[in-house]
Amino acid sequence: MHNDQPTTNTVEEPLDLIRLSLDERIYVKMRNDRELRGRLHAYDQHLNMILGDVEETVTTVEIDEETYEELYKSTKRNIPMLFVRGDGVVLVAPPLRVG
Amino acid sequence: MLLTLALPCRCVFQLFYSFFKSLVGKDVVVELKNDLRLGYLNIKLTDISVTDPEKYPHMLSVKNCFIRGSVVRYVQLPADEVDTQLLQDAARKEAMQQKQ
């Protein structure tokens, strides 16, 4: 795709929306039921990212053998600075506000 | 607990290659997609130690290793080694270059 225009500040494609989130907190949904909330410091077109002040949430479901009841558990951990490989990323959004 | 990132291999993604080169010699934690944590971008690690040796006893004797980039989930980085302002500016430039 050839583009002769100089650098522009308008939003033209989805990755531009991510550019607007640099230095902001974002929510990232990943494969394997993982979620990240952190400050976006860098990204590229593969959605490799560097996030600071990250909270990772891993959600697991345990099924009771007798009652077949589903028990949802989530495990959180905090990581001060994290490189995330893009092929695990499913969704990028501003942080969700609950309540 | 932490491992030394020796040298990232070939790169197509200029931004993260330069970034990782700046990490050479520093300690990082690499988390792989099979949940094994050792201490696109391939990574060669020297002087590794496994953070949870009981779950992965087969790594006890490994001191140096090469990791295929596609199997890495995260690389945990020391926060004070990272210049966030520089990173953000570089990401903006990279995004602009990608569009053209």
N, CA and C atoms of all chains as a GROMACS GRO file, in nm:
protein
  597
    1MET      N    1   0.085  -0.118   0.000
    1MET     CA    2   0.000   0.000   0.000
    1MET      C    3   0.089   0.123   0.000
    2HIS      N    4   0.077   0.206  -0.102
    2HIS     CA    5   0.163   0.321  -0.111
    2HIS      C    6   0.091   0.444  -0.058
    3ASN      N    7   0.158   0.516   0.026
    3ASN     CA    8   0.095   0.634   0.084
    3ASN      C    9   0.197   0.746   0.078
    4ASP      N   10   0.170   0.849  -0.004
    4ASP     CA   11   0.269   0.954  -0.016
    4ASP      C   12   0.250   1.064   0.086
    5GLN      N   13   0.145   1.054   0.165
    5GLN     CA   14   0.120   1.162   0.261
    5GLN      C   15   0.223   1.158   0.373
    6PRO      N   16   0.256   1.273   0.426
    6PRO     CA   17   0.342   1.273   0.545
    6PRO      C   18   0.267   1.217   0.664
    7THR      N   19   0.336   1.202   0.778
    7THR     CA   20   0.272   1.140   0.895
    7THR      C   21   0.148   1.219   0.934
    8THR      N   22   0.046   1.148   0.973
    8THR     CA   23  -0.083   1.211   0.998
    8THR      C   24  -0.131   1.178   1.138
    9ASN      N   25  -0.212   1.265   1.196
    9ASN     CA   26  -0.264   1.239   1.330
    9ASN      C   27  -0.405   1.185   1.327
   10THR      N   28  -0.461   1.164   1.207
   10THR     CA   29  -0.598   1.113   1.202
   10THR      C   30  -0.595   0.962   1.220
   11VAL      N   31  -0.711   0.911   1.260
   11VAL     CA   32  -0.726   0.766   1.276
   11VAL      C   33  -0.769   0.708   1.143
   12GLU      N   34  -0.686   0.623   1.083
   12GLU     CA   35  -0.722   0.567   0.953
   12GLU      C   36  -0.745   0.417   0.961
   13GLU      N   37  -0.674   0.351   1.050
   13GLU     CA   38  -0.688   0.206   1.056
   13GLU      C   39  -0.687   0.163   1.203
   14PRO      N   40  -0.727   0.042   1.230
   14PRO     CA   41  -0.739  -0.001   1.370
   14PRO      C   42  -0.613   0.022   1.452
   15LEU      N   43  -0.496   0.001   1.392
   15LEU     CA   44  -0.375   0.019   1.472
   15LEU      C   45  -0.358   0.163   1.518
   16ASP      N   46  -0.419   0.256   1.446
   16ASP     CA   47  -0.412   0.395   1.491
   16ASP      C   48  -0.480   0.414   1.624
   17LEU      N   49  -0.588   0.338   1.646
   17LEU     CA   50  -0.658   0.348   1.774
   17LEU      C   51  -0.567   0.305   1.888
   18ILE      N   52  -0.484   0.206   1.860
   18ILE     CA   53  -0.392   0.161   1.963
   18ILE      C   54  -0.287   0.269   1.986
   19ARG      N   55  -0.246   0.335   1.879
   19ARG     CA   56  -0.146   0.442   1.894
   19ARG      C   57  -0.197   0.549   1.990
   20LEU      N   58  -0.329   0.578   1.983
   20LEU     CA   59  -0.386   0.678   2.071
   20LEU      C   60  -0.377   0.636   2.217
   21SER      N   61  -0.362   0.508   2.243
   21SER     CA   62  -0.358   0.458   2.380
   21SER      C   63  -0.219   0.454   2.440
   22LEU      N   64  -0.116   0.495   2.364
   22LEU     CA   65   0.020   0.493   2.420
   22LEU      C   66   0.024   0.578   2.546
   23ASP      N   67   0.094   0.527   2.646
   23ASP     CA   68   0.105   0.591   2.778
   23ASP      C   69  -0.029   0.596   2.852
   24GLU      N   70  -0.129   0.523   2.803
   24GLU     CA   71  -0.254   0.512   2.877
   24GLU      C   72  -0.267   0.370   2.929
   25ARG      N   73  -0.353   0.354   3.027
   25ARG     CA   74  -0.381   0.218   3.073
   25ARG      C   75  -0.476   0.150   2.974
   26ILE      N   76  -0.450   0.023   2.946
   26ILE     CA   77  -0.536  -0.051   2.855
   26ILE      C   78  -0.568  -0.187   2.914
   27TYR      N   79  -0.666  -0.250   2.852
   27TYR     CA   80  -0.705  -0.385   2.887
   27TYR      C   81  -0.672  -0.474   2.767
   28VAL      N   82  -0.606  -0.584   2.791
   28VAL     CA   83  -0.570  -0.675   2.683
   28VAL      C   84  -0.625  -0.813   2.716
   29LYS      N   85  -0.704  -0.868   2.625
   29LYS     CA   86  -0.754  -1.003   2.643
   29LYS      C   87  -0.663  -1.095   2.562
   30MET      N   88  -0.621  -1.205   2.623
   30MET     CA   89  -0.528  -1.294   2.557
   30MET      C   90  -0.586  -1.434   2.548
   31ARG      N   91  -0.514  -1.517   2.471
   31ARG     CA   92  -0.555  -1.658   2.462
   31ARG      C   93  -0.532  -1.727   2.594
   32ASN      N   94  -0.594  -1.842   2.609
   32ASN     CA   95  -0.582  -1.921   2.732
   32ASN      C   96  -0.640  -1.848   2.852
   33ASP      N   97  -0.750  -1.775   2.830
   33ASP     CA   98  -0.824  -1.716   2.942
   33ASP      C   99  -0.737  -1.625   3.027
   34ARG      N  100  -0.652  -1.546   2.962
   34ARG     CA  101  -0.571  -1.453   3.038
   34ARG      C  102  -0.611  -1.311   3.003
   35GLU      N  103  -0.600  -1.223   3.101
   35GLU     CA  104  -0.628  -1.082   3.077
   35GLU      C  105  -0.517  -0.999   3.139
   36LEU      N  106  -0.485  -0.889   3.075
   36LEU     CA  107  -0.383  -0.801   3.129
   36LEU      C  108  -0.440  -0.661   3.141
   37ARG      N  109  -0.402  -0.592   3.246
   37ARG     CA  110  -0.432  -0.449   3.255
   37ARG      C  111  -0.301  -0.380   3.284
   38GLY      N  112  -0.265  -0.284   3.199
   38GLY     CA  113  -0.137  -0.219   3.223
   38GLY      C  114  -0.125  -0.094   3.140
   39ARG      N  115  -0.011  -0.025   3.154
   39ARG     CA  116   0.012   0.098   3.080
   39ARG      C  117   0.088   0.064   2.953
   40LEU      N  118   0.038   0.107   2.838
   40LEU     CA  119   0.099   0.071   2.712
   40LEU      C  120   0.220   0.161   2.684
   41HIS      N  121   0.337   0.099   2.669
   41HIS     CA  122   0.456   0.177   2.638
   41HIS      C  123   0.500   0.161   2.494
   42ALA      N  124   0.475   0.044   2.433
   42ALA     CA  125   0.517   0.024   2.295
   42ALA      C  126   0.436  -0.089   2.234
   43TYR      N  127   0.423  -0.085   2.100
   43TYR     CA  128   0.354  -0.193   2.031
   43TYR      C  129   0.405  -0.193   1.888
   44ASP      N  130   0.376  -0.301   1.815
   44ASP     CA  131   0.407  -0.300   1.673
   44ASP      C  132   0.291  -0.364   1.597
   45GLN      N  133   0.308  -0.381   1.467
   45GLN     CA  134   0.194  -0.426   1.386
   45GLN      C  135   0.155  -0.569   1.416
   46HIS      N  136   0.242  -0.644   1.486
   46HIS     CA  137   0.207  -0.781   1.524
   46HIS      C  138   0.138  -0.785   1.658
   47LEU      N  139   0.118  -0.666   1.717
   47LEU     CA  140   0.062  -0.655   1.851
   47LEU      C  141   0.154  -0.711   1.958
   48ASN      N  142   0.284  -0.726   1.929
   48ASN     CA  143   0.380  -0.738   2.038
   48ASN      C  144   0.369  -0.608   2.117
   49MET      N  145   0.374  -0.616   2.249
   49MET     CA  146   0.355  -0.495   2.330
   49MET      C  147   0.448  -0.493   2.448
   50ILE      N  148   0.477  -0.374   2.494
   50ILE     CA  149   0.543  -0.361   2.623
   50ILE      C  150   0.447  -0.287   2.714
   51LEU      N  151   0.414  -0.350   2.825
   51LEU     CA  152   0.321  -0.292   2.922
   51LEU      C  153   0.392  -0.271   3.054
   52GLY      N  154   0.362  -0.159   3.121
   52GLY     CA  155   0.418  -0.135   3.252
   52GLY      C  156   0.311  -0.147   3.358
   53ASP      N  157   0.352  -0.180   3.483
   53ASP     CA  158   0.256  -0.186   3.594
   53ASP      C  159   0.140  -0.278   3.562
   54VAL      N  160   0.173  -0.401   3.528
   54VAL     CA  161   0.072  -0.492   3.472
   54VAL      C  162   0.010  -0.576   3.581
   55GLU      N  163  -0.122  -0.595   3.569
   55GLU     CA  164  -0.189  -0.697   3.650
   55GLU      C  165  -0.241  -0.804   3.555
   56GLU      N  166  -0.195  -0.928   3.573
   56GLU     CA  167  -0.241  -1.038   3.488
   56GLU      C  168  -0.345  -1.118   3.564
   57THR      N  169  -0.454  -1.150   3.497
   57THR     CA  170  -0.559  -1.233   3.558
   57THR      C  171  -0.572  -1.360   3.476
   58VAL      N  172  -0.557  -1.476   3.540
   58VAL     CA  173  -0.577  -1.604   3.473
   58VAL      C  174  -0.702  -1.666   3.531
   59THR      N  175  -0.797  -1.701   3.445
   59THR     CA  176  -0.925  -1.756   3.492
   59THR      C  177  -0.931  -1.904   3.463
   60THR      N  178  -0.964  -1.983   3.563
   60THR     CA  179  -0.979  -2.127   3.543
   60THR      C  180  -1.117  -2.172   3.588
   61VAL      N  181  -1.162  -2.280   3.527
   61VAL     CA  182  -1.291  -2.336   3.565
   61VAL      C  183  -1.269  -2.475   3.620
   62GLU      N  184  -1.315  -2.498   3.741
   62GLU     CA  185  -1.310  -2.634   3.794
   62GLU      C  186  -1.450  -2.690   3.797
   63ILE      N  187  -1.462  -2.814   3.757
   63ILE     CA  188  -1.596  -2.875   3.752
   63ILE      C  189  -1.605  -2.981   3.860
   64ASP      N  190  -1.704  -2.969   3.942
   64ASP     CA  191  -1.726  -3.069   4.047
   64ASP      C  192  -1.774  -3.198   3.982
   65GLU      N  193  -1.705  -3.306   4.012
   65GLU     CA  194  -1.736  -3.433   3.944
   65GLU      C  195  -1.877  -3.483   3.971
   66GLU      N  196  -1.924  -3.458   4.094
   66GLU     CA  197  -2.056  -3.515   4.127
   66GLU      C  198  -2.170  -3.424   4.084
   67THR      N  199  -2.160  -3.297   4.118
   67THR     CA  200  -2.271  -3.207   4.089
   67THR      C  201  -2.260  -3.142   3.952
   68TYR      N  202  -2.141  -3.155   3.888
   68TYR     CA  203  -2.114  -3.089   3.759
   68TYR      C  204  -2.128  -2.939   3.769
   69GLU      N  205  -2.106  -2.890   3.889
   69GLU     CA  206  -2.113  -2.746   3.910
   69GLU      C  207  -1.982  -2.684   3.862
   70GLU      N  208  -1.992  -2.566   3.799
   70GLU     CA  209  -1.870  -2.498   3.752
   70GLU      C  210  -1.824  -2.397   3.856
   71LEU      N  211  -1.697  -2.409   3.895
   71LEU     CA  212  -1.643  -2.314   3.991
   71LEU      C  213  -1.538  -2.230   3.920
   72TYR      N  214  -1.560  -2.098   3.907
   72TYR     CA  215  -1.468  -2.010   3.837
   72TYR      C  216  -1.369  -1.952   3.936
   73LYS      N  217  -1.242  -1.968   3.902
   73LYS     CA  218  -1.139  -1.913   3.990
   73LYS      C  219  -1.054  -1.819   3.909
   74SER      N  220  -1.007  -1.710   3.969
   74SER     CA  221  -0.910  -1.630   3.896
   74SER      C  222  -0.789  -1.602   3.983
   75THR      N  223  -0.674  -1.606   3.919
   75THR     CA  224  -0.546  -1.583   3.986
   75THR      C  225  -0.486  -1.457   3.929
   76LYS      N  226  -0.444  -1.368   4.017
   76LYS     CA  227  -0.385  -1.244   3.967
   76LYS      C  228  -0.240  -1.236   4.009
   77ARG      N  229  -0.160  -1.168   3.927
   77ARG     CA  230  -0.026  -1.134   3.972
   77ARG      C  231   0.015  -1.002   3.909
   78ASN      N  232   0.108  -0.935   3.973
   78ASN     CA  233   0.152  -0.805   3.927
   78ASN      C  234   0.294  -0.814   3.876
   79ILE      N  235   0.320  -0.752   3.761
   79ILE     CA  236   0.451  -0.754   3.700
   79ILE      C  237   0.486  -0.612   3.663
   80PRO      N  238   0.601  -0.559   3.707
   80PRO     CA  239   0.628  -0.417   3.683
   80PRO      C  240   0.649  -0.380   3.536
   81MET      N  241   0.711  -0.468   3.457
   81MET     CA  242   0.735  -0.434   3.316
   81MET      C  243   0.735  -0.564   3.238
   82LEU      N  244   0.656  -0.568   3.131
   82LEU     CA  245   0.632  -0.695   3.062
   82LEU      C  246   0.634  -0.677   2.911
   83PHE      N  247   0.708  -0.764   2.842
   83PHE     CA  248   0.696  -0.774   2.697
   83PHE      C  249   0.595  -0.884   2.668
   84VAL      N  250   0.498  -0.855   2.583
   84VAL     CA  251   0.394  -0.953   2.549
   84VAL      C  252   0.406  -0.985   2.402
   85ARG      N  253   0.415  -1.113   2.368
   85ARG     CA  254   0.425  -1.151   2.229
   85ARG      C  255   0.288  -1.142   2.163
   86GLY      N  256   0.287  -1.085   2.042
   86GLY     CA  257   0.160  -1.049   1.980
   86GLY      C  258   0.070  -1.165   1.943
   87ASP      N  259   0.128  -1.284   1.921
   87ASP     CA  260   0.040  -1.391   1.874
   87ASP      C  261  -0.052  -1.444   1.983
   88GLY      N  262  -0.033  -1.397   2.107
   88GLY     CA  263  -0.127  -1.438   2.212
   88GLY      C  264  -0.240  -1.339   2.234
   89VAL      N  265  -0.231  -1.224   2.166
   89VAL     CA  266  -0.327  -1.115   2.193
   89VAL      C  267  -0.455  -1.136   2.113
   90VAL      N  268  -0.569  -1.122   2.180
   90VAL     CA  269  -0.697  -1.136   2.115
   90VAL      C  270  -0.770  -1.002   2.103
   91LEU      N  271  -0.763  -0.919   2.206
   91LEU     CA  272  -0.839  -0.794   2.207
   91LEU      C  273  -0.764  -0.687   2.284
   92VAL      N  274  -0.774  -0.562   2.235
   92VAL     CA  275  -0.712  -0.449   2.305
   92VAL      C  276  -0.818  -0.343   2.323
   93ALA      N  277  -0.832  -0.292   2.446
   93ALA     CA  278  -0.939  -0.194   2.470
   93ALA      C  279  -0.899  -0.103   2.585
   94PRO      N  280  -0.969   0.010   2.600
   94PRO     CA  281  -0.949   0.089   2.721
   94PRO      C  282  -0.994   0.006   2.841
   95PRO      N  283  -0.945   0.036   2.961
   95PRO     CA  284  -0.978  -0.049   3.075
   95PRO      C  285  -1.128  -0.049   3.101
   96LEU      N  286  -1.182  -0.163   3.141
   96LEU     CA  287  -1.324  -0.175   3.165
   96LEU      C  288  -1.358  -0.109   3.298
   97ARG      N  289  -1.464  -0.034   3.299
   97ARG     CA  290  -1.506   0.027   3.426
   97ARG      C  291  -1.621  -0.055   3.481
   98VAL      N  292  -1.606  -0.106   3.600
   98VAL     CA  293  -1.709  -0.193   3.658
   98VAL      C  294  -1.792  -0.114   3.757
   99GLY      N  295  -1.922  -0.127   3.755
   99GLY     CA  296  -2.010  -0.067   3.855
   99GLY      C  297  -2.044   0.077   3.829
  100MET      N  298   1.695  -1.749   3.985
  100MET     CA  299   1.560  -1.693   3.967
  100MET      C  300   1.553  -1.618   3.835
  101LEU      N  301   1.647  -1.526   3.811
  101LEU     CA  302   1.642  -1.453   3.685
  101LEU      C  303   1.755  -1.498   3.596
  102LEU      N  304   1.739  -1.474   3.468
  102LEU     CA  305   1.838  -1.525   3.373
  102LEU      C  306   1.892  -1.414   3.290
  103THR      N  307   2.005  -1.440   3.231
  103THR     CA  308   2.067  -1.338   3.149
  103THR      C  309   2.024  -1.354   3.005
  104LEU      N  310   1.972  -1.249   2.948
  104LEU     CA  311   1.934  -1.251   2.809
  104LEU      C  312   2.060  -1.225   2.728
  105ALA      N  313   2.105  -1.324   2.652
  105ALA     CA  314   2.234  -1.310   2.587
  105ALA      C  315   2.222  -1.235   2.456
  106LEU      N  316   2.136  -1.282   2.367
  106LEU     CA  317   2.135  -1.220   2.235
  106LEU      C  318   2.007  -1.256   2.162
  107PRO      N  319   1.929  -1.161   2.124
  107PRO     CA  320   1.816  -1.194   2.039
  107PRO      C  321   1.865  -1.219   1.897
  108CYS      N  322   1.805  -1.313   1.828
  108CYS     CA  323   1.853  -1.348   1.696
  108CYS      C  324   1.791  -1.260   1.589
  109ARG      N  325   1.773  -1.312   1.472
  109ARG     CA  326   1.731  -1.234   1.357
  109ARG      C  327   1.602  -1.160   1.386
  110CYS      N  328   1.583  -1.047   1.322
  110CYS     CA  329   1.465  -0.968   1.351
  110CYS      C  330   1.405  -0.918   1.222
  111VAL      N  331   1.273  -0.903   1.224
  111VAL     CA  332   1.206  -0.834   1.115
  111VAL      C  333   1.146  -0.707   1.170
  112PHE      N  334   1.123  -0.705   1.301
  112PHE     CA  335   1.050  -0.598   1.367
  112PHE      C  336   1.151  -0.507   1.433
  113GLN      N  337   1.183  -0.399   1.365
  113GLN     CA  338   1.295  -0.316   1.404
  113GLN      C  339   1.284  -0.268   1.548
  114LEU      N  340   1.165  -0.229   1.588
  114LEU     CA  341   1.149  -0.168   1.720
  114LEU      C  342   1.188  -0.264   1.830
  115PHE      N  343   1.134  -0.385   1.828
  115PHE     CA  344   1.159  -0.475   1.940
  115PHE      C  345   1.297  -0.536   1.932
  116TYR      N  346   1.354  -0.546   1.810
  116TYR     CA  347   1.491  -0.596   1.801
  116TYR      C  348   1.586  -0.499   1.871
  117SER      N  349   1.573  -0.370   1.840
  117SER     CA  350   1.661  -0.272   1.905
  117SER      C  351   1.638  -0.272   2.054
  118PHE      N  352   1.511  -0.287   2.092
  118PHE     CA  353   1.479  -0.288   2.234
  118PHE      C  354   1.547  -0.404   2.305
  119PHE      N  355   1.538  -0.523   2.244
  119PHE     CA  356   1.597  -0.639   2.310
  119PHE      C  357   1.749  -0.633   2.309
  120LYS      N  358   1.806  -0.575   2.207
  120LYS     CA  359   1.951  -0.561   2.207
  120LYS      C  360   1.996  -0.479   2.326
  121SER      N  361   1.913  -0.382   2.364
  121SER     CA  362   1.952  -0.300   2.478
  121SER      C  363   1.943  -0.377   2.608
  122LEU      N  364   1.878  -0.494   2.604
  122LEU     CA  365   1.865  -0.574   2.725
  122LEU      C  366   1.976  -0.676   2.740
  123VAL      N  367   2.065  -0.688   2.638
  123VAL     CA  368   2.167  -0.791   2.644
  123VAL      C  369   2.251  -0.773   2.770
  124GLY      N  370   2.268  -0.882   2.842
  124GLY     CA  371   2.346  -0.875   2.965
  124GLY      C  372   2.263  -0.846   3.086
  125LYS      N  373   2.134  -0.813   3.069
  125LYS     CA  374   2.050  -0.785   3.185
  125LYS      C  375   1.971  -0.910   3.220
  126ASP      N  376   1.914  -0.909   3.337
  126ASP     CA  377   1.838  -1.025   3.381
  126ASP      C  378   1.691  -1.011   3.341
  127VAL      N  379   1.638  -1.116   3.284
  127VAL     CA  380   1.495  -1.116   3.252
  127VAL      C  381   1.434  -1.248   3.294
  128VAL      N  382   1.304  -1.254   3.299
  128VAL     CA  383   1.233  -1.380   3.320
  128VAL      C  384   1.153  -1.406   3.194
  129VAL      N  385   1.174  -1.523   3.134
  129VAL     CA  386   1.101  -1.556   3.013
  129VAL      C  387   0.992  -1.656   3.046
  130GLU      N  388   0.871  -1.627   3.010
  130GLU     CA  389   0.762  -1.723   3.033
  130GLU      C  390   0.721  -1.780   2.899
  131LEU      N  391   0.720  -1.911   2.891
  131LEU     CA  392   0.688  -1.978   2.766
  131LEU      C  393   0.543  -2.019   2.761
  132LYS      N  394   0.498  -2.059   2.644
  132LYS     CA  395   0.358  -2.090   2.629
  132LYS      C  396   0.318  -2.218   2.699
  133ASN      N  397   0.414  -2.301   2.737
  133ASN     CA  398   0.374  -2.418   2.813
  133ASN      C  399   0.382  -2.389   2.962
  134ASP      N  400   0.383  -2.263   2.997
  134ASP     CA  401   0.388  -2.217   3.136
  134ASP      C  402   0.524  -2.232   3.199
  135LEU      N  403   0.619  -2.291   3.129
  135LEU     CA  404   0.752  -2.304   3.185
  135LEU      C  405   0.816  -2.167   3.189
  136ARG      N  406   0.862  -2.131   3.304
  136ARG     CA  407   0.929  -2.002   3.315
  136ARG      C  408   1.078  -2.023   3.335
  137LEU      N  409   1.159  -1.967   3.246
  137LEU     CA  410   1.303  -1.982   3.262
  137LEU      C  411   1.363  -1.852   3.310
  138GLY      N  412   1.404  -1.788   3.330
  138GLY     CA  413   1.481  -1.675   3.336
  138GLY      C  414   1.480  -1.612   3.195
  139TYR      N  415   0.836  -1.448   1.630
  139TYR     CA  416   0.865  -1.355   1.549
  139TYR      C  417   1.007  -1.345   1.544
  140LEU      N  418   1.089  -1.314   1.773
  140LEU     CA  419   1.224  -1.286   1.818
  140LEU      C  420   1.274  -1.412   1.886
  141ASN      N  421   1.378  -1.474   1.848
  141ASN     CA  422   1.435  -1.590   1.915
  141ASN      C  423   1.529  -1.538   2.022
  142ILE      N  424   1.546  -1.617   2.126
  142ILE     CA  425   1.621  -1.570   2.241
  142ILE      C  426   1.723  -1.675   2.281
  143LYS      N  427   1.843  -1.630   2.306
  143LYS     CA  428   1.943  -1.721   2.360
  143LYS      C  429   1.966  -1.679   2.505
  144LEU      N  430   1.955  -1.772   2.593
  144LEU     CA  431   1.970  -1.741   2.734
  144LEU      C  432   2.092  -1.811   2.790
  145THR      N  433   2.169  -1.740   2.869
  145THR     CA  434   2.282  -1.804   2.936
  145THR      C  435   2.260  -1.800   3.085
  146ASP      N  436   2.315  -1.901   3.152
  146ASP     CA  437   2.312  -1.903   3.298
  146ASP      C  438   2.168  -1.907   3.351
  147ILE      N  439   2.092  -1.999   3.301
  147ILE     CA  440   1.951  -1.996   3.338
  147ILE      C  441   1.926  -2.068   3.469
  148SER      N  442   1.817  -2.029   3.533
  148SER     CA  443   1.765  -2.109   3.643
  148SER      C  444   1.614  -2.107   3.631
  149VAL      N  445   1.551  -2.216   3.669
  149VAL     CA  446   1.406  -2.230   3.656
  149VAL      C  447   1.340  -2.180   3.784
  150THR      N  448   1.234  -2.101   3.771
  150THR     CA  449   1.176  -2.043   3.892
  150THR      C  450   1.097  -2.146   3.972
  151ASP      N  451   1.051  -2.254   3.910
  151ASP     CA  452   0.973  -2.353   3.983
  151ASP      C  453   1.027  -2.490   3.949
  152PRO      N  454   1.141  -2.530   4.004
  152PRO     CA  455   1.209  -2.651   3.957
  152PRO      C  456   1.131  -2.780   3.978
  153GLU      N  457   1.039  -2.780   4.075
  153GLU     CA  458   0.971  -2.906   4.101
  153GLU      C  459   0.879  -2.944   3.986
  154LYS      N  460   0.819  -2.843   3.923
  154LYS     CA  461   0.727  -2.876   3.814
  154LYS      C  462   0.801  -2.916   3.687
  155TYR      N  463   0.924  -2.871   3.672
  155TYR     CA  464   0.995  -2.895   3.547
  155TYR      C  465   1.135  -2.947   3.574
  156PRO      N  466   1.147  -3.066   3.629
  156PRO     CA  467   1.278  -3.118   3.669
  156PRO      C  468   1.373  -3.139   3.552
  157HIS      N  469   1.320  -3.150   3.431
  157HIS     CA  470   1.410  -3.178   3.320
  157HIS      C  471   1.498  -3.060   3.285
  158MET      N  472   1.473  -2.945   3.346
  158MET     CA  473   1.555  -2.829   3.314
  158MET      C  474   1.669  -2.809   3.414
  159LEU      N  475   1.678  -2.895   3.515
  159LEU     CA  476   1.775  -2.872   3.622
  159LEU      C  477   1.917  -2.866   3.572
  160SER      N  478   1.949  -2.944   3.470
  160SER     CA  479   2.088  -2.950   3.427
  160SER      C  480   2.118  -2.852   3.315
  161VAL      N  481   2.019  -2.775   3.273
  161VAL     CA  482   2.041  -2.685   3.160
  161VAL      C  483   2.096  -2.553   3.209
  162LYS      N  484   2.209  -2.512   3.150
  162LYS     CA  485   2.268  -2.383   3.188
  162LYS      C  486   2.243  -2.277   3.082
  163ASN      N  487   2.253  -2.318   2.955
  163ASN     CA  488   2.232  -2.223   2.845
  163ASN      C  489   2.130  -2.281   2.750
  164CYS      N  490   2.050  -2.197   2.689
  164CYS     CA  491   1.954  -2.252   2.594
  164CYS      C  492   1.916  -2.150   2.489
  165PHE      N  493   1.860  -2.200   2.382
  165PHE     CA  494   1.808  -2.118   2.274
  165PHE      C  495   1.657  -2.139   2.269
  166ILE      N  496   1.584  -2.030   2.260
  166ILE     CA  497   1.438  -2.041   2.260
  166ILE      C  498   1.384  -1.986   2.130
  167ARG      N  499   1.300  -2.063   2.064
  167ARG     CA  500   1.234  -2.016   1.943
  167ARG      C  501   1.135  -1.907   1.981
  168GLY      N  502   1.139  -1.797   1.906
  168GLY     CA  503   1.059  -1.681   1.943
  168GLY      C  504   0.912  -1.708   1.953
  169SER      N  505   0.861  -1.799   1.868
  169SER     CA  506   0.715  -1.818   1.863
  169SER      C  507   0.661  -1.885   1.988
  170VAL      N  508   0.749  -1.939   2.073
  170VAL     CA  509   0.699  -2.012   2.188
  170VAL      C  510   0.698  -1.925   2.315
  171VAL      N  511   0.746  -1.800   2.300
  171VAL     CA  512   0.749  -1.711   2.416
  171VAL      C  513   0.612  -1.648   2.435
  172ARG      N  514   0.561  -1.651   2.559
  172ARG     CA  515   0.439  -1.578   2.589
  172ARG      C  516   0.474  -1.439   2.639
  173TYR      N  517   0.554  -1.432   2.747
  173TYR     CA  518   0.593  -1.304   2.803
  173TYR      C  519   0.744  -1.299   2.825
  174VAL      N  520   0.800  -1.179   2.830
  174VAL     CA  521   0.932  -1.162   2.889
  174VAL      C  522   0.916  -1.057   2.998
  175GLN      N  523   0.940  -1.097   3.122
  175GLN     CA  524   0.930  -1.002   3.232
  175GLN      C  525   1.060  -0.924   3.238
  176LEU      N  526   1.049  -0.793   3.245
  176LEU     CA  527   1.166  -0.708   3.235
  176LEU      C  528   1.187  -0.629   3.363
  177PRO      N  529   1.313  -0.597   3.393
  177PRO     CA  530   1.335  -0.509   3.508
  177PRO      C  531   1.288  -0.368   3.473
  178ALA      N  532   1.198  -0.314   3.552
  178ALA     CA  533   1.134  -0.187   3.517
  178ALA      C  534   1.234  -0.073   3.508
  179ASP      N  535   1.335  -0.074   3.591
  179ASP     CA  536   1.426   0.041   3.588
  179ASP      C  537   1.523   0.038   3.471
  180GLU      N  538   1.528  -0.072   3.397
  180GLU     CA  539   1.614  -0.075   3.280
  180GLU      C  540   1.544  -0.018   3.158
  181VAL      N  541   1.417   0.014   3.170
  181VAL     CA  542   1.338   0.048   3.053
  181VAL      C  543   1.308   0.198   3.050
  182ASP      N  544   1.341   0.262   2.940
  182ASP     CA  545   1.309   0.403   2.923
  182ASP      C  546   1.174   0.414   2.853
  183THR      N  547   1.069   0.440   2.929
  183THR     CA  548   0.935   0.431   2.872
  183THR      C  549   0.909   0.543   2.772
  184GLN      N  550   0.965   0.659   2.798
  184GLN     CA  551   0.941   0.770   2.706
  184GLN      C  552   0.999   0.739   2.569
  185LEU      N  553   1.120   0.687   2.570
  185LEU     CA  554   1.188   0.650   2.446
  185LEU      C  555   1.108   0.545   2.370
  186LEU      N  556   1.057   0.447   2.445
  186LEU     CA  557   0.979   0.340   2.385
  186LEU      C  558   0.854   0.393   2.318
  187GLN      N  559   0.786   0.483   2.388
  187GLN     CA  560   0.661   0.534   2.334
  187GLN      C  561   0.687   0.613   2.206
  188ASP      N  562   0.790   0.695   2.207
  188ASP     CA  563   0.821   0.771   2.086
  188ASP      C  564   0.857   0.678   1.972
  189ALA      N  565   0.935   0.576   2.003
  189ALA     CA  566   0.974   0.482   1.898
  189ALA      C  567   0.854   0.407   1.844
  190ALA      N  568   0.759   0.375   1.932
  190ALA     CA  569   0.640   0.303   1.886
  190ALA      C  570   0.556   0.390   1.794
  191ARG      N  571   0.548   0.519   1.828
  191ARG     CA  572   0.471   0.608   1.741
  191ARG      C  573   0.535   0.616   1.604
  192LYS      N  574   0.667   0.629   1.602
  192LYS     CA  575   0.737   0.638   1.474
  192LYS      C  576   0.719   0.511   1.395
  193GLU      N  577   0.730   0.398   1.462
  193GLU     CA  578   0.718   0.269   1.396
  193GLU      C  579   0.579   0.254   1.336
  194ALA      N  580   0.477   0.301   1.409
  194ALA     CA  581   0.341   0.289   1.359
  194ALA      C  582   0.324   0.373   1.233
  195MET      N  583   0.384   0.489   1.232
  195MET     CA  584   0.376   0.575   1.114
  195MET      C  585   0.444   0.509   0.996
  196GLN      N  586   0.560   0.451   1.021
  196GLN     CA  587   0.634   0.388   0.912
  196GLN      C  588   0.557   0.271   0.855
  197GLN      N  589   0.486   0.198   0.942
  197GLN     CA  590   0.414   0.082   0.896
  197GLN      C  591   0.305   0.119   0.797
  198LYS      N  592   0.248   0.237   0.815
  198LYS     CA  593   0.136   0.274   0.730
  198LYS      C  594   0.183   0.308   0.590
  199GLN      N  595   0.312   0.341   0.575
  199GLN     CA  596   0.357   0.389   0.443
  199GLN      C  597   0.428   0.283   0.362
   0.00000   0.00000   0.00000
